[in-house]
Amino acid sequence: MNYSSSKIIDSITSLSKEKLIKGSLCFALEHGYSLACWSKPESSKWDILLDQDATLLSEDRSPSIHTLESGYLIAPFNSNKKKYLIKNNMHIVLDKTITIQIKDGSENAFESFETYLNNTDTSITHFLKKHTNTEETTSEFYISGVDKAKQCIQDEKFQKVVLSRSKTIDAPVEALEKVLLELRASYPHSCIAAFYQPEIGLWITATPELLLTTDAAGTFKTVALAGTQKYNPAIPVRDVSWTHKEIEEQALVSRYIIGCFKTIRLRNYVEIGPRTIQAGNILHLKTEFTAHTTEVNMSEIGTTMLELLHPTSAVCGMPKVSALDFIAHNESFDRKLFSGYSGPVNIEKETFLFVTLRCANIHADKITLYAGAGITADSDAEKEFEETELKMNVIGAVFSKLTI
């Protein structure tokens, strides 16, 4: 239902976008609500969902996204761990105008939220826990892992593995709403999001990688995104050259997707790419795949492909089982939501799930950053470490900018 009280609408629309995002975050943290706040690629619009009690989904299988109620889905890298749906009970859209939709039964919650926004001016640090985990992935440990991976590739245990690392830095988290808006301005081709659930904590992401999307017209899309190098403003994107290692890494991801299509006997699809894309100061190779479900008579293709795709070879490796085993034994931390997936499902008959990359777990005094690199037979260990630093800097540099 549309919540059309002019008093409440006026009180909300008089606030700035920055104030609404900050107020929503603080309200969720203080009152134990779940929250999702996101802006899709090529958009200046922000969506905010607030849910008093997010739904815990089955841990032993992928969600049936074609039957899920409208909301925001959050899933970790490990497919057998908890997944959550933040339901579309309170939906605020920040665009040229501000619109609000409230599901029947949630009116009182919205009135509490409206009162909170107009009477509270506080910092999110008041409600976040301090960082207590001292584990760090040192450069020596990471480089050693790359060397082990190359040996396994030489021994033909797998063709590729994505080895990741984490690090924790000091950061001015009280300005998180400014971080999100700065990321939106700096990374127009990425999905920018913040989401919170009391069990998993507060996370932000600026991910360039679409996992899958379906829309009301029956169009299904997914992408292969791999290969990374630093953007050089002196070289036009169309003239960028790629090494054999980077081209092969991207080709492995594309072949993985095509293999999934073969598994479900999908033959009618359009493949465009690979082409070079820019995500801020980073370049990637990207191939797009599109199919029309009405033409191929596969109305549940989103659910089926989600089961097959995650985790993709872009965040795991090939073959999947042996790559997962290597990751489990050679990464010194729990990836948690990093390289899982997240995004709106069945909102206005559209679903957009993104791989949770370029992300950070937010604490009261610090942020924990995550990044990985695809290791192949041609990998240089120190360059792979530098690639993870480059990716972590997407989020880290914005926080640093705010302290200047």
N, C-alpha and C positions, 0 to 999 in steps of 0.2 A: 504494500500500500504506500501511497505518497503521504508524507507527513506535511500537512499544508498550513499549520498554524503560523500566521504571519509574524507573531511575536518571536517564536523560536527561529524561524527563517531569518528574520531581521537581525537577531542577535548573533547568528552564525555568520551571515554574509558580511557583517561589519568587521569581521576579523580578517587579518592577512593570512595568506597561504602558509607563511612561516609559523604564525601563531596557532593555526589549526593543526598543523602537523605536530608541533611541539606539544600542544595541549592534548592531542589524541594519544601520543606516546606516554605522557605523564599519567593520564587518566587510566590507561591500560595497566601500567606498571603499579600504580598505587592501589587500584581496586581489583587486581588479579584477572583482568579481562585478557582475552587474546586479541591481537591486532595484526592487520596486514595493511601496509601503505605502499603503493607502487605507482610507477609511471612507465608505460610501455614505450618501446623504441619509437623514435620519430614523433613523440608526443610531448606536449607541455601539461597535459592533464594528469591529475593525481586522483587515485581512488583510495579510500580508507574504509576498511571493514573493522567493526568492533563486535566481539562475540563474548558473552558472559561465560560460556563453557564450550570450548572447542571440542569437536568430536574426535575421539581416538579411533583410528581405522585399524583393520586387521594387520598384524605384523608379518604374517606368513605369505602374503601375496600382494601383487600390485593392485591399486584401487581400480574399481570399474568406473572410470571417469564418465562414461556415457550415462550412468545411472546415479552418480553423486548429485546431491543437492547443491545449489549454487553456493559458492564460497571460494576460499583460497586454500590451496593444498600445499602442505609442507612435508617433504620426505627426505630422509637422510641418504648418505651414500650406501650404507648397508641395507639391502632390501628387506632384511628380516628384523629390522628395528622399527620403533614406533613412528607412525605417520599421523598427521593431524589435518583436519579440515576446519578452518576458521569459517563459520557459517555466515551467510549473507543476511544477518539479522538487522544490522545497522550499517547503512552504506552511504558514505558522504563522497560526493564527486566535486573536486576542485578544478574548475575549468574557467572559461570566460565568465560563467555564472556558477554559483554553488547550488547543487541540488542534493536533496536528502531523501532516502527511502528507508522506511522503518517497517519491519515485518510485524504483523499482528502479534501482540503480546510483549513487544519490546519498547512500547511508548514510555513507560516509567524509566527504563534504563536510559533512554535518550534525554529525558528531562533532567536526570541526574548529570548526564554528560554536559548538557547545555549550561547548567548551573555551574559546574566545575570550570568550564572554559572561561566564564565571565568573572569568576571569583578567585582563581588560582593563578599565581605566577611563580613557578618553582622550577627546579632543575631536575632532569631525569636522574642525575647522580644520587639524589636522595633515595631512590628506590632500587638502585642496582647494587649487586653484590661486588665486593672487591675481588680482584683476581688472586687466586691462591695456587694455581697450578704452575709449578716451576719448570716443567718439561719444555725443552727447546730442541729443535732439530739443528744441530751445528752444521757448518759447512763441511767439516771433515766427515761427519756421519752421512750426510747426503751424498757427497762425492763417492764415498765408499759404496753406498747403495747403488749408485749409477754403474760403477765398475762391476758389481755383482750382477746387475741386470744384463749388462753387455755379455758377461760370461754365459748367462742362461740363454741368451739369444744365440750365441755361438754354439751352445750345446743343443739348440733347436727345441728348447722347452716352451718358448713362445716367440712371436715375431716382434712384439712391442709391449711395453708396460709403461704406465704413467706413475711415476714416483713423485710423491708430494711431500711438503714440509710445512711446518707452522712456526710462527714467531710472535712474541707478544711485545708491544711497545707502549710507552706512555702516550696518551692522547686526550685532548680536551673534549670529552664525550658530552659535556653539557650543551654543546652547540651542534648536536646531531642533526637537527632540522636544517641547519645551514649546510652541513656536509651533504645531505641528500639533495638539496637544491643545487649545490655546486656540482655534484656528480651528474645531475640532469643536464646542466649547461655544458659540461665538459665531455660527456659521452652520449651524444644524441642517438647513436645506433644501439645502445645497450638498454636493457631493462633495469631500472633503478628501483630498489625495494628495501623496506625495513619490515621485519615481522617479529612478533613476540608471542610466546606461549610460556606460561610459568615453568614448565618442566624443561624446556629447551633453551630458555633465555632469549635475549634480544640479539638479532642479527641484522646486518645490512649487506646488500649485494649490488654490484654494478656489472651484471653479466651480459656478454655479447652473444651467448650461445642459446639459441632456441632448441628445446628438446622436441616439442611437437605443438601443433596448433590445429584446432578444428573449428569450423564456423557454421553458421546457420544454413549456408548454401551447400554444405557437405564437402567442403574443401579441406584436405589434410595436407599439412606441410611438416617437414623436418629438415635439418641441415647437418652437413658434415663440416665441422670447424676445427682446424688443426694447423700446425705450422705457426711459428711466432717469430717476429723480429721487431726491433725498435723502429718506429716511424722516423724517417729523415725528411724534414720539410723541404730539403733541397732536391729531393727526387719525387716527381709526380707518382701517385699511387699506381697509375697504369704502366709505369716504366720499372716498377720494382721487380727485382730478380730473386729467385728462391733457390736454395741449395737442393741437391738430390735428396738429402735426409729429410728436409721439410716437405718436399713434394711427395715423397713416399709415405711420410707420416699421415699427411692429409688423405692420400689415396687409400690407406688402410681403413680410415674411418668411413670413407665413401663405400668401400667394398663391404664393410660391416653392415651398413644400412641396406645396400642392395641384397645382401644375404638374408636380411630380415624379410625383405619383400618376397624373395624366393620362397622362404619358409611358409608364408601365408598365400603364396601363389598370386601375388600381385604383379601383373606385367604392364599394366597401363599407367605409367607414371611419367612425369616430365623431370628431367635432370638438367640443371643449369649450373655451369661452373666447371672447374674451380676458378674463382676470381679473387683478387686481393681486396680485402676490406680493411678499413681503419677503425680502431676502437681507441680513441684518444691518442696516446703516444705509442700504441702497439698496433702492429699489422698481423692479419691472419689470412689463411686461405679458406675460402668458403664455397661449398657446393649446396645448392638448394634442390630439394625433392618435393614434388607436388603430385597429389592424386585426388580425383574427385570420387567420393564414396558412392554417389548416386550412379555413376557410370560403371563402377566395378562391383556394385551390390555388396558393399562392406560397411554397413552403418556403424559397426562397433570397432572400426579400424583404430581409433584413438586408444582404446583400452588394450587391444591386442598388441599394437606397436609399443605401447608403454612397457608392457611385460617383456617384450623382446629387446627393446633398446637399452633400458637402464640396467646396469651402468654401461654407457657406450664405450667404445674403444678409445674415444677422445679423453675419457677420464679414468679408464681402467686399463685396457690393452687388448691384445689378441694373441691366442684364443682367450676368452673371458675367464674360464675356470682357472687356468694356470696363472694368468695375470693376477687374479684376485688372491690366489694363494701366496704369490710373491709379495704383494702389497701387505697382506696380513702379517707376514714374517719379517718385513724389512722396513716398515714405517714405524716410527717410535711414538705415534700418537693416534688417537681416535679421530677420524675425519669428521665425525658428527654430521652436520648438514652440508659441509663443504663437498662439492661434486655430487650432491643429491639433486633434487629438483624441487621447484616451487613455482606457484603462479595461480592466477584466477581460473576457476573451472565453472563452466555453465553459467556465466554471467552474461546476460543478454544473448544467450545461445552461442556463446563463444568460449573456447578454452585456450589458454596460452600457458604452457609449461616451459620454464627455462631451467637450464642446468645451473645450479647455485655455485657460480664461480666469482672471482674477484670479490671475495666476501670477507667479513670480519664478525667475530663474536664480541659483543660490546659488554664491558665490565664497568664498574664505577670509576675506575682510575686508569684503565688500560684497554687496549683492543688486541685480540688475537687474530692474526692474519693467516691465510692459507693460500697455497699455490702449488701447482704441480707442473711437470714437463714430461713430454712423451719421449721415452727412451727407445732408440732403435740401435741397430748394429753400428750406425755411423755417428752416434752421439759422442760429443766431447763433454766430459763430466763437469768441468768448470763452467762451460757455456750453458749447460742445463741449469746449474745453480744460479747463474746470472739471470736466466729466463724467469726463474721463480721470483727473484728479487724484483724484476721488472713488473711482473704481474701483481705482486704484493703492493707495489708502489701506487697502483691505481687508487686504492683506498688510502694507503698511508700518506701519500702526498697531499691529499685534500685536507686531512687532519692537520698536517704540518703547516699547510698554507694558512689555516685559521689561527695559528699561534703567532704568525709573523705580525 
